[in-house]
């Protein structure tokens, strides 16, 4: 659909109002176009208008309940509203549809980490990493969970893996510095914080 593709192009250029009009036009032409509803939901979610986003994701899912991204994005919108139980269900549904969706596992792990259920988060981050071992954020959040469990040396290994994948990202250096400080490895901690300050 030309309106959907043009809407996506406009969205990438930050022309949100025009992008929304194109997706709405696509729906007028074909009210059963789940992708148009999904894209509208995504735009409103990016604007942190989560309730409106969820309405559009609900419509998309009514029309096509086999797309994991529809559940994934609705889960993130629900998470934005603090609806953690509902969000978890949607992430689990996305995983049920596509068991190889590392992003769904990662986001599910992040929710458990935010709820301070770090052991459960670790289990889920490990599944994400098994599917995609090249995403530094998977290791970063795994290390973050280990840090909160007091497993500083193990956390450092995860932060080092994140650094290996993306050496320009300052977050793993910062977190490794915190772990080194907790372990009283002060000179190593200083080196890490120096990397963050660069």
TATA-V911812 format. One record per residue. N is the residue number from 0. D_CENTER is the distance of its C-alpha to the mean C-alpha in Angstrom with 2 decimals. Layout:
# TATA-V911812
N/D_CENTER ; N/D_CENTER
This chain:
# TATA-V911812
0/27.64 ; 1/28.53 ; 2/27.21 ; 3/23.68 ; 4/23.77 ; 5/25.38 ; 6/22.91 ; 7/20.00 ; 8/22.12 ; 9/22.87 ; 10/19.25 ; 11/18.62 ; 12/21.72 ; 13/20.59 ; 14/23.32 ; 15/21.47 ; 16/24.68 ; 17/26.11 ; 18/23.00 ; 19/23.05 ; 20/26.77 ; 21/26.29 ; 22/23.87 ; 23/26.32 ; 24/29.17 ; 25/27.55 ; 26/27.42 ; 27/31.07 ; 28/32.09 ; 29/30.23 ; 30/29.12 ; 31/27.63 ; 32/25.18 ; 33/21.86 ; 34/20.00 ; 35/21.48 ; 36/20.27 ; 37/16.71 ; 38/16.83 ; 39/18.38 ; 40/15.76 ; 41/13.06 ; 42/15.43 ; 43/16.15 ; 44/12.60 ; 45/12.20 ; 46/15.52 ; 47/14.41 ; 48/17.06 ; 49/15.18 ; 50/18.41 ; 51/19.48 ; 52/16.17 ; 53/16.48 ; 54/20.06 ; 55/19.23 ; 56/16.63 ; 57/19.40 ; 58/21.86 ; 59/19.87 ; 60/19.52 ; 61/23.25 ; 62/24.12 ; 63/22.02 ; 64/20.49 ; 65/19.89 ; 66/16.82 ; 67/13.65 ; 68/11.54 ; 69/13.58 ; 70/12.63 ; 71/8.88 ; 72/9.07 ; 73/11.74 ; 74/9.94 ; 75/7.48 ; 76/10.88 ; 77/12.66 ; 78/10.55 ; 79/11.48 ; 80/15.00 ; 81/14.97 ; 82/15.64 ; 83/14.12 ; 84/16.49 ; 85/15.94 ; 86/12.16 ; 87/12.75 ; 88/15.30 ; 89/13.19 ; 90/10.62 ; 91/13.93 ; 92/15.46 ; 93/12.93 ; 94/13.72 ; 95/17.36 ; 96/17.50 ; 97/15.86 ; 98/16.18 ; 99/15.11 ; 100/11.56 ; 101/9.90 ; 102/6.29 ; 103/7.52 ; 104/9.10 ; 105/6.55 ; 106/4.72 ; 107/8.47 ; 108/9.60 ; 109/7.87 ; 110/9.73 ; 111/12.77 ; 112/12.70 ; 113/12.70 ; 114/15.56 ; 115/17.24 ; 116/17.42 ; 117/16.98 ; 118/18.95 ; 119/16.91 ; 120/13.64 ; 121/15.49 ; 122/16.61 ; 123/13.23 ; 124/11.89 ; 125/15.22 ; 126/14.61 ; 127/11.46 ; 128/13.73 ; 129/16.59 ; 130/14.99 ; 131/13.72 ; 132/15.46 ; 133/14.96 ; 134/11.48 ; 135/12.44 ; 136/9.27 ; 137/9.80 ; 138/13.32 ; 139/12.71 ; 140/11.00 ; 141/13.61 ; 142/16.22 ; 143/15.19 ; 144/15.75 ; 145/18.99 ; 146/20.06 ; 147/20.00 ; 148/22.06 ; 149/24.53 ; 150/24.02 ; 151/24.24 ; 152/25.71 ; 153/23.14 ; 154/20.32 ; 155/22.15 ; 156/22.04 ; 157/18.25 ; 158/18.17 ; 159/20.89 ; 160/19.01 ; 161/16.12 ; 162/19.05 ; 163/20.70 ; 164/17.82 ; 165/17.30 ; 166/20.41 ; 167/19.88 ; 168/16.81 ; 169/18.50 ; 170/16.00 ; 171/17.11 ; 172/20.69 ; 173/20.45 ; 174/19.14 ; 175/21.72 ; 176/24.27 ; 177/23.65 ; 178/24.13 ; 179/27.22 ; 180/28.55 ; 181/28.21 ; 182/30.08 ; 183/32.65 ; 184/32.04 ; 185/32.64 ; 186/33.55 ; 187/30.35 ; 188/28.36 ; 189/30.25 ; 190/29.42 ; 191/25.69 ; 192/25.98 ; 193/28.20 ; 194/25.44 ; 195/23.14 ; 196/26.09 ; 197/27.00
